[in-house]
Amino acid sequence: MFSKFYLIAFSSLLLAQTMLPVVANNLNATIVSVGDGDTIRVRTGNKTVTVRLACIDAPEMKQSPWGQQSSARLKQLLPVGQAITLRPVETDKYKRLVAEIYVGNRSINVNMVQEGEAVVYRQYLKGCPQSKDSLLQGENYAKQQRLAFWSQSNPVMPWDFRHKTTQRTTSALAQGQQQNNCDPAYPDFCIPKNSPDLNCRDISQRRFKVLPPDPHGFDRDGDGIGCER
């Protein structure tokens, strides 16, 4: 009973703290689609634009099942055709409008964090000065209650997950490029194709596999092993 009362009181407090600020650049829009837990498409005026929810970061879709749950929850909060108000913050490097999303006076950004479906993106928190305290309080509540994303014992932050994924992709690409530029006659290590003529004293490797045509002549006796001495 106390927990339920606390949740209602806490939600009321957050709502009071996240009333939509009345400023000249607020935009009225209509939901077209929801991509994931922090990206939507909206119709405003005669344009359809992609909007990134400001100051929060949702789990990536590959962070199963948290990414899918976050996206599903945002679709519930913002069904197609829902009228919303945008408080623009900036345009990011992907040409997306970064904004706070409001349904009436309720901040959807805070709502997602409070339910544990997204986390506070502290790196960009300065873009939401009116909502900063509510976002931090909402995240603290979600952590304490171990809601959604915070129910994990060792949650990986979305930005860390993206960074690791980027590192793996870059490493794989570099390895593939290196392999594609390596002479296939020497599979144990990489000698770039079209290298100037080499002999055994020019390299540190010894007793390595050699395949025809052996352009550098490392396998003098033709037994398939290069630079045996």
C-alpha positions in Angstrom: 0.0 0.0 0.0 2.9 2.4 0.9 4.7 1.5 -2.3 1.6 2.3 -4.4 1.1 5.6 -2.5 4.8 6.5 -3.0 4.6 5.8 -6.7 1.5 8.1 -7.1 3.1 10.8 -5.0 6.4 10.6 -6.8 4.7 10.6 -10.3 2.7 13.7 -9.2 5.9 15.4 -8.1 7.6 14.7 -11.4 4.6 15.9 -13.3 4.6 19.2 -11.4 8.3 19.6 -12.2 8.0 18.9 -15.9 5.2 21.3 -17.0 5.8 22.3 -20.6 7.7 25.6 -20.7 5.9 28.1 -22.8 8.4 29.4 -25.3 8.2 30.7 -28.8 9.9 27.8 -30.6 7.6 25.0 -29.3 6.2 23.0 -32.2 3.0 21.1 -32.5 3.3 17.8 -34.2 1.7 14.4 -34.8 3.3 11.0 -34.4 4.0 9.2 -37.7 6.0 6.3 -36.3 8.3 5.1 -33.5 11.7 3.7 -34.4 13.2 2.7 -31.1 13.1 3.8 -27.5 14.4 7.3 -28.2 13.7 8.0 -31.9 10.4 8.9 -33.6 9.1 10.3 -36.8 6.6 13.2 -36.7 4.6 15.4 -38.9 4.8 19.1 -38.2 3.4 21.6 -40.6 4.0 20.2 -44.1 7.1 18.3 -43.2 7.9 14.8 -41.8 11.0 14.8 -39.6 13.0 12.4 -37.5 13.2 13.4 -33.8 15.7 12.1 -31.2 14.4 12.4 -27.6 16.7 14.9 -25.8 18.8 14.1 -22.8 17.9 10.4 -22.6 19.4 7.2 -24.2 17.4 4.1 -24.7 18.9 0.6 -24.9 19.9 -0.4 -28.4 17.6 -2.9 -30.2 20.5 -5.5 -30.0 20.5 -5.2 -26.2 17.8 -7.8 -26.1 15.2 -7.7 -24.6 15.6 -4.2 -23.2 15.8 -2.4 -26.5 12.6 -4.1 -27.8 10.8 -3.4 -24.5 11.8 0.3 -24.6 10.6 0.6 -28.2 7.3 -1.1 -27.4 6.7 1.2 -24.4 7.3 4.3 -26.4 4.9 3.1 -29.0 2.3 2.8 -26.2 3.0 6.3 -25.0 3.1 7.8 -28.5 0.7 5.9 -30.8 0.4 6.8 -34.5 -1.7 10.0 -34.8 -0.9 11.2 -31.2 -0.8 15.0 -31.0 2.4 16.1 -29.2 4.4 19.3 -28.5 8.1 19.5 -29.2 10.6 21.6 -27.4 13.5 21.7 -29.8 17.0 21.5 -28.4 19.3 21.2 -31.4 19.9 19.3 -34.7 22.4 16.5 -34.3 25.1 15.3 -36.7 22.6 12.9 -38.3 20.3 15.8 -39.1 17.7 14.7 -36.6 15.8 17.2 -34.5 16.7 16.7 -30.8 13.7 17.7 -28.6 11.8 17.1 -25.5 8.4 15.5 -26.2 5.2 16.4 -24.4 1.7 15.0 -24.4 -0.3 17.7 -22.8 2.0 18.8 -20.0 3.6 15.4 -19.5 7.2 14.9 -20.5 7.6 11.6 -22.4 11.4 11.9 -21.9 11.0 11.9 -18.1 8.3 9.2 -18.4 10.7 6.8 -20.2 13.4 7.4 -17.6 11.1 7.0 -14.6 9.9 3.6 -15.9 13.4 2.4 -16.5 12.9 2.2 -20.2 15.7 4.7 -20.9 18.6 6.3 -19.0 19.7 9.9 -18.5 22.2 10.9 -21.1 24.3 13.0 -18.8 26.7 14.1 -21.6 23.8 16.1 -23.1 21.8 16.9 -20.0 22.6 20.6 -20.3 20.1 20.7 -23.2 17.2 20.1 -20.8 17.6 22.6 -18.0 13.9 22.6 -17.0 13.7 18.8 -16.9 17.2 18.1 -15.5 16.1 17.5 -11.9 13.1 15.4 -12.9 15.2 13.2 -15.2 17.8 12.6 -12.5 15.1 11.9 -9.8 13.2 9.6 -12.2 16.3 7.6 -13.0 17.1 7.3 -9.3 13.6 6.0 -8.6 13.9 3.5 -11.5 17.2 2.2 -10.1 15.9 1.8 -6.6 12.8 -0.1 -7.8 15.0 -2.1 -10.3 12.6 -1.3 -13.1 13.0 -2.6 -16.7 16.6 -1.9 -17.8 17.7 -1.5 -14.2 16.5 -5.0 -13.3 19.8 -6.4 -14.6 22.7 -7.1 -12.3 25.3 -5.5 -14.5 23.5 -3.2 -17.1 25.6 -2.0 -20.0 24.9 1.6 -20.8 23.6 2.1 -24.3 26.6 4.4 -25.2 29.1 1.8 -24.0 27.3 -0.9 -26.0 27.5 1.3 -29.1 31.1 2.0 -28.5 32.0 -1.7 -28.2 30.0 -2.5 -31.3 31.8 0.2 -33.3 35.2 -1.1 -32.1 34.3 -4.7 -33.1 33.1 -3.5 -36.5 36.2 -1.3 -37.1 38.5 -4.1 -36.1 36.7 -6.6 -38.4 36.9 -4.2 -41.3 40.6 -3.5 -40.7 41.3 -7.2 -40.4 39.4 -7.9 -43.6 41.2 -5.1 -45.5 44.5 -6.4 -44.3 43.6 -9.9 -45.3 42.5 -8.8 -48.7 45.8 -7.0 -49.2 47.9 -10.0 -48.0 49.7 -12.3 -50.4 47.8 -15.7 -50.2 51.1 -17.6 -50.7 51.9 -16.9 -47.1 48.8 -17.6 -45.0 50.5 -17.6 -41.5 51.2 -13.9 -41.6 50.7 -10.9 -43.9 53.1 -9.8 -46.6 51.3 -7.2 -48.7 50.7 -8.0 -52.3 53.1 -6.5 -54.8 55.8 -6.0 -52.2 59.3 -5.6 -53.5 61.3 -8.8 -53.7 62.2 -10.1 -50.2 64.4 -12.8 -48.9 64.6 -14.5 -45.5 66.9 -12.0 -43.9 64.3 -9.2 -44.6 61.7 -10.8 -42.4 61.6 -12.1 -38.8 59.3 -15.1 -39.4 60.8 -18.6 -39.7 59.4 -22.0 -40.6 56.0 -20.8 -42.0 53.6 -22.3 -44.5 54.2 -21.4 -48.1 51.8 -22.0 -51.0 52.5 -21.8 -54.7 53.6 -19.6 -56.5 55.9 -18.4 -53.7 56.7 -15.1 -55.4 59.5 -14.3 -52.9 61.2 -17.7 -53.1 61.1 -18.3 -49.4 60.7 -22.1 -49.9 64.0 -23.0 -51.6 63.6 -26.8 -51.3 59.9 -26.9 -52.3 58.7 -28.6 -49.2 56.0 -26.0 -48.3 58.0 -24.5 -45.4 59.6 -21.1 -45.8 62.8 -19.8 -44.3 63.6 -23.0 -42.4 67.1 -21.7 -41.3 
